[in-house]
Amino acid sequence: MNVISDAALRARAGCEAAVLAFFHALDTRRHEDVAALMTPDGVWLRQGKTLKGRAEILEALQARPAGRGTCHVVANARLAALDGGRAELAYFLLAYESLADQDGGAPRLAAIRDCVDRLALTDEGWRIADKRSRRHLPPQ
């Protein structure tokens, strides 16, 4: 039987909370909150571009088209690694988008992504230090 320690359970809960808060803020267009959920020097590989630091992340998000809505659904989250104040959370991400000027704004599944976020425990709580993903379906 594989017993998970209290520390691992707390880390998993904190990491999951940070990732879920990140996507909720992204989908509700609270871009400052998205950036704040990254470490100050955090790296996000987003749409083929590497964004470094909160200011660069915020700038990229503020350039998002106003008529584009998103909904990100996190599934199958698991704590892939834990080493003191560092952790990796792996999960699948179902990414939906809605374009106001297309199909009456009906949402469509854009992709299912295989994600790994590296998080760090900071004075602010768990924050994302490195965010990467690859397309799972349809296959790349």
C-alpha positions as CSV (number, residue, x, y, z in Angstrom):
1,M,0.0,0.0,0.0
2,N,1.4,3.4,-1.0
3,V,0.8,5.9,1.8
4,I,1.0,9.6,1.0
5,S,2.5,11.8,3.7
6,D,0.7,14.8,5.2
7,A,3.4,17.0,3.7
8,A,2.7,15.6,0.2
9,L,-1.0,16.0,0.7
10,R,-0.6,19.6,1.7
11,A,1.7,20.3,-1.2
12,R,-0.6,18.7,-3.7
13,A,-3.6,20.7,-2.3
14,G,-1.6,23.9,-2.5
15,C,-0.3,23.2,-6.0
16,E,-3.7,22.3,-7.3
17,A,-5.2,25.4,-5.7
18,A,-2.6,27.6,-7.4
19,V,-3.2,26.0,-10.8
20,L,-7.0,26.1,-10.6
21,A,-6.8,29.8,-9.4
22,F,-4.5,30.5,-12.4
23,F,-7.0,29.1,-15.0
24,H,-10.0,30.7,-13.3
25,A,-8.2,34.1,-13.4
26,L,-7.2,33.5,-17.0
27,D,-10.8,32.6,-18.0
28,T,-12.3,35.6,-16.2
29,R,-9.7,37.9,-17.7
30,R,-8.1,38.9,-14.4
31,H,-4.7,39.1,-16.0
32,E,-3.0,40.7,-13.0
33,D,-4.1,37.8,-10.9
34,V,-2.7,35.3,-13.5
35,A,0.7,37.0,-13.4
36,A,0.7,37.1,-9.6
37,L,0.2,33.3,-9.5
38,M,3.6,33.0,-11.2
39,T,6.9,33.4,-9.3
40,P,8.5,36.8,-10.1
41,D,10.9,35.1,-12.5
42,G,8.4,32.5,-13.7
43,V,8.6,31.1,-17.2
44,W,5.5,30.2,-19.3
45,L,5.9,28.5,-22.7
46,R,2.6,29.9,-24.2
47,Q,1.6,29.4,-27.8
48,G,5.2,28.7,-28.9
49,K,6.6,31.7,-27.2
50,T,8.6,31.8,-23.9
51,L,7.3,34.4,-21.5
52,K,9.7,35.3,-18.6
53,G,8.6,37.2,-15.5
54,R,5.3,38.6,-14.4
55,A,5.6,41.8,-16.5
56,E,6.0,39.9,-19.8
57,I,3.2,37.5,-18.9
58,L,0.9,40.4,-18.1
59,E,1.8,42.2,-21.3
60,A,1.0,39.1,-23.4
61,L,-2.3,38.5,-21.7
62,Q,-3.4,42.1,-22.1
63,A,-3.0,41.6,-25.8
64,R,-5.6,38.9,-25.9
65,P,-8.5,39.8,-28.2
66,A,-11.5,41.2,-26.3
67,G,-14.0,39.0,-28.3
68,R,-12.3,35.7,-27.4
69,G,-13.4,33.8,-24.3
70,T,-11.8,30.8,-22.9
71,C,-12.6,28.0,-20.4
72,H,-9.8,25.7,-19.2
73,V,-10.8,22.4,-17.4
74,V,-8.1,20.7,-15.4
75,A,-8.4,16.9,-15.2
76,N,-6.3,14.0,-13.8
77,A,-4.1,16.2,-11.7
78,R,-1.3,14.4,-9.9
79,L,1.7,15.4,-7.9
80,A,4.5,14.2,-10.1
81,A,7.4,15.3,-7.8
82,L,8.0,16.9,-4.5
83,D,11.3,18.1,-3.0
84,G,10.9,20.4,-0.1
85,G,9.5,23.7,-1.4
86,R,9.5,22.6,-5.0
87,A,6.9,20.4,-6.7
88,E,5.6,19.3,-10.1
89,L,1.9,19.1,-10.8
90,A,1.0,17.1,-14.0
91,Y,-2.5,17.2,-15.5
92,F,-4.5,17.2,-18.7
93,L,-6.1,20.4,-19.7
94,L,-9.2,20.7,-21.9
95,A,-9.0,24.1,-23.5
96,Y,-12.3,25.6,-24.9
97,E,-12.6,28.9,-26.7
98,S,-15.5,31.1,-27.9
99,L,-15.2,33.8,-30.5
100,A,-17.9,36.4,-30.3
101,D,-18.0,36.9,-34.0
102,Q,-18.0,33.2,-35.0
103,D,-20.9,30.7,-34.7
104,G,-22.8,33.0,-32.3
105,G,-20.0,32.6,-29.8
106,A,-20.6,28.9,-29.4
107,P,-17.7,27.3,-27.5
108,R,-15.5,24.7,-29.2
109,L,-12.8,22.4,-27.9
110,A,-9.5,23.8,-29.1
111,A,-7.3,21.1,-27.7
112,I,-6.5,18.7,-24.9
113,R,-3.0,19.4,-23.5
114,D,-0.7,17.4,-21.4
115,C,0.7,19.8,-18.9
116,V,3.5,19.9,-16.3
117,D,3.8,22.9,-14.0
118,R,6.8,23.3,-11.7
119,L,5.8,25.2,-8.6
120,A,7.7,26.8,-5.7
121,L,6.5,27.4,-2.2
122,T,7.0,31.2,-1.6
123,D,5.9,33.6,1.1
124,E,2.8,34.1,-1.0
125,G,2.0,30.4,-1.1
126,W,2.6,28.0,-4.0
127,R,3.4,29.8,-7.2
128,I,4.1,28.6,-10.7
129,A,7.8,28.8,-11.6
130,D,7.6,27.0,-14.9
131,K,4.5,26.2,-17.0
132,R,4.8,24.0,-20.1
133,S,2.4,21.8,-22.1
134,R,2.2,19.8,-25.3
135,R,-0.8,19.0,-27.3
136,H,-2.2,15.5,-26.4
137,L,-5.3,15.4,-28.6
138,P,-5.3,15.9,-31.5
139,P,-1.8,14.4,-31.5
140,Q,1.0,16.7,-32.6
